[in-house]
Amino acid sequence: MNKYLKFSKEVTEALKNNLPLVALESTIISHGMPYPENLNTALMCEEIIRKNGAVPATIAIIDGMMCVGLEKDELIYLAKEKDQVIKTSRRDIPYIVAAKLNGATTVSATMYIASLAKIKVFATGGIGGVHMGASETFDISCDLEELSKTNVAVVCAGAKAILDLPKTLEYLETKGVLVLGYKTKKLPAFYTKSSSLEVDYQVDSPKDIANIMHTKWDLGLEGGILITNPIPDEYSLDEKKMKKIIDNAITKAKENNIKGKEITPFLLSEIKDLTKGESLKANIELVYNNCKLATLVAKAYYSNDEI
């Protein structure tokens, strides 16, 4: 194994016994939600994965080590000490590791580290993508590049709703990334169950998803698979209302010249305030829903290497 990797006892045992593992990111803890909701959400995500029959592997960089699986005190640290934790994408990993700093991993960094640890399934809230106005700013998340080259299946509720979803789908198509909809042909829009956009294919069971994963990588087709999982009906927010709120948040970000890695945390915080906390509740519930599906997919993938 890579000398910069550190495994928790739970993950070590899972790898030794070939148990299904589900990777989790840590940016959602340090930069995605306020305290204590971030800590409670992180703990509940891990518990959902355990209850459904897999082993959680929350990923972060602690003191320069790429940690696969975190202890509770490490989760508490990430949740409370946000100012001491750097939002870490793939490009940041060498610096954070070399300087022995602490980093919360985004989708791209989590995918990369999960692949080093031979973990094939990763649950998150929503991926990054093409930002509004990217034709002028070129602000495109490296999550999309990571999906094009790293063999990890990512379960999400679509791309974050603050993004340009049509351009995000176009970019994924250009990069050859397969986009599946779990029991839906419509692309979920994070806070809302669906959008006017369509995914590549609808898939109706975790076993079928696992079969596609095996087939893709057996064929030598490098890169991830995006599994989009709609937020449950009872937590889905009104699409028109959310569009207006998101537009207002984006306008405020422009007025305050907020960009780069700071834009997503800012927008999520603004949207939480504008929805009086409704968006945060929806965000939490969609993550839980993704953890459950990711666990079922991981179990199906690990259960038989010749599905």
N, C-alpha and C positions, 0 to 999 in steps of 0.2 A: 504494500500500500504506500501511497505518497507520504513522505516524511512530514508534510505540513498538515496532514489530516489527524484529527483526534475524535475518537468514537466514545459515546456514552456506553455504560455497561449494558443498558437495554439494547442498544443498536448492535453492539458487539455480539451479544448472544443471538440476536436475530440473524446476523450475517453468518455466524457459525452454524446455525441450524436451518439456514435457507428459508427463513420466515418472510412473509410479505412485509415490505416496508413502504411507507408513504412519507415523502419529503415535505417539509413545511418551510416557508420563508420566514425571515425575522424582521423585514422592513415593516410589515404590518403591525408588529409589536412596537417598534421604536419610532416609526414615523407615520403609521397609518391610522392610529386611533389614540384617543386620550387615555390617561391613567384614571381609574383602574380597569376600564373596559378592555384595554389592550392585553393586560395580564390575564384577566378572566377568560377572554376569548382564546388566547394561546393555550391555556390549560384545558379548556373545554375541547378545543380542536384535537389535542392529543388524546383526551379521554374518549371522544367519539371514535377515533381510529382504533383505539384499544378495544372498545366495546364491540366494534364490528369485525374484529378478528385480525388486525394487522398491528404493526409496530410503528409509532410515529418517530420521525427523525427531523426535528426542528434544526435548521442550519443557520449558523452565524459564525463570525470570526471573533474569537476571544483571545486577547493577548497575542495576536499574530497567528493563532492556530485555527485552521478551518474545522470547526466543530460540527460533527454530524450526530445530532442528539444532544439536548441540553438538560442540565439538572435544573431543579426548580429555582435555586438561588441565581442561576444564570438568566433564567427567564425574567425573574424579578428585576435583576440589574438592567436588562434591556428595556423593560417597561418603565422603570423609574428614571434612569440616568440617560435620558435621550441626548443631552448635549455632549455626552462623552462617547456617543456611538455614531459612527459615520455611515451614512446611507451608501451602500456598496454594490455597485454593478460589476460586471465582468472586468471592465477596464481598471477598476480600483483595486482589485484583489492583490496584484503584486506589491503595490505600495503599502496597503494595510497590513499584509503579512510581513513584509520586510521590516516595517517600522514597529511591528508588534503592537498594533493598535486594535481597537474594537470596532467591528463592522456589522451592521445589519444587512443581510443579503436581500437584494431585489430578486425578481424572477430570473433574470439572466444569470446572476451569480449563484443563485440557489440551484438552477439547472446544471450549471457547470460543476459545482461541488458534488451535487447528487450523482452526476455521471461518473465522477472520480470514485465515488463510493459504491458504484454499481447499483444504484437505486433507479428504478425505471418509471416510477409514478410520483407525481408531485401535485399537491393540492394548494391552490391559492384563491384569492378573491377574484381579481381581474388582472389580465396582463396589461403591460404598457403597449403603446402603439404609435400611430401617426397623430401628432397633436394638431389642433386647429391652427390654420395658417402656416402649415409646414412647407408649403410651396415657397414661402418667403424666408422662414426661419430655419428650415431643414431640421426641425425638432422631431426626431423619430426615435423611439425607444429602441435600445439595443436588445430588448426582449425578443423582437422580431427576428433579428439576426441569429440570436441564440437558438430560437426554434428551428431555424433553417439548417443547423449543423450539429446539434446535440441530441443524442438519442434518449430523450426523456419525454414521457407523455404528461401533458399539463392539463389538469382539470380546473376549469375556471367558469365564471359566469359571463364569459365574453371578455372583450377589452373594456377597460374602465370607461364609463359613460361620458367622461370629460373629453374624450378623444374624438377624432374624425373617424368614425367607424367604417364608412365606405372605403376611404383610402387605406385604412388598416387592413381590411380584407384584400384589397388589391395588392398591397405590399406582400401579404402572406402568400397570395397566389404566385406573384413574381418569384418568391423565394422557394416555391414548391412545398409549402407547408400544408398538410392535410388538415382541414377544419371539420370536425364532426359535431353534430348536434345530438345530445342525449334526449331521445324521444321527441325531437323537434327538428323541423327543417328551417326554422327561423333562427337567426342569430340573436341570442340573449343580449340585452343591453345593460348588464350589470344590475342597476337598481330596478329595472323593469324586465318582465318575463321575456319579451320579444321585441324585435324591431322589424322594419320593412325589408331588411337584408336577409339573404339566405346563406346557410352554410353549404359545404360541399356535399355532405351526405348525412342523413339521419341514421342513427344507430340506436337500437332499442334494448340492448342488454350489455352488462359489463363483460360477459363472456365474448360477445361479438367484438367489443372494443379491444379486448386482450388478443383476440385472434388477428385483428388488423395490426396491432403492435408487433406481434411475432412475425407476421407476414412481411411487413415493411422492412424490418431489420434483417430478416432472413434473406431478403432480396438484395441486401446491400445498399438500400436506400437510406442514406444518412439523414439525420435530422429528427426533430420532435414531431409529436402529434398534438394538436389542440383539441381538447374535448370540452365543448361548451355545454354548460349545465344550467338551465334556467332557474332563477330564484323561485322558491315555492310561491304559489298563488297568493297565499295569505299575507306575504311580506312584500309583494311586488308593488312598486309605487306607480303613480299615474305618469304616463310617458310625456304628455304635453306639459304638465306642471313641472316635471323634472327638467325638461329641455329649457324652459324659461329660467329656472333657478341656476342651471349650469351655465347658461349664457351670461347671466348676471355675474356669476363668480369669475368667469373667464375675463369679462370686461374689467372687473376690479383688479385681477392679476396683471392685466396689461397696463392699467393706470399706475400700478405700483412697481412696474418693471420687474416682475417676478418671472423667472425663467429657469431652464435647466432642471437639475435634480430637485429644486425647491418647489417647482410648479405643482406637482401632484399632491404633496402634503398640504400645500396652501389651499388648493381647490377643494380637496376633501373636507378640510376644516371649515371653509366658507359654506360649502353645501350643507354640512351638518348644522351650522348655525341658521342658515336660511330655511331649513326644513324642520327646525326646532327638535333636532335629534332623530327624526324619522329615518334619514339616510344612514345614520350610524347603525340603527337597529337592523335595517335592511342589509347593510354591509355584513354585519355579524352573522345574520341568519343565512345569507348566501354562502359565506365561508363554511359554516357548519354543514350545509347541504353538499358542498363540494368535497369536504373531508369524507363524508359518508360514501359518496360515489367513488372517490379515489380509492378508498379502502376496498370496495367491492371489485374494482378493476384490478387492483394489486393482487388480491386473492385469486382472481381468475387467471391472471398472468403467471403467478408463481405456482399455481396448482398443477399445471401440466405444461411442460415446455413444447408439447406437440399438440396444442389445442386444435 
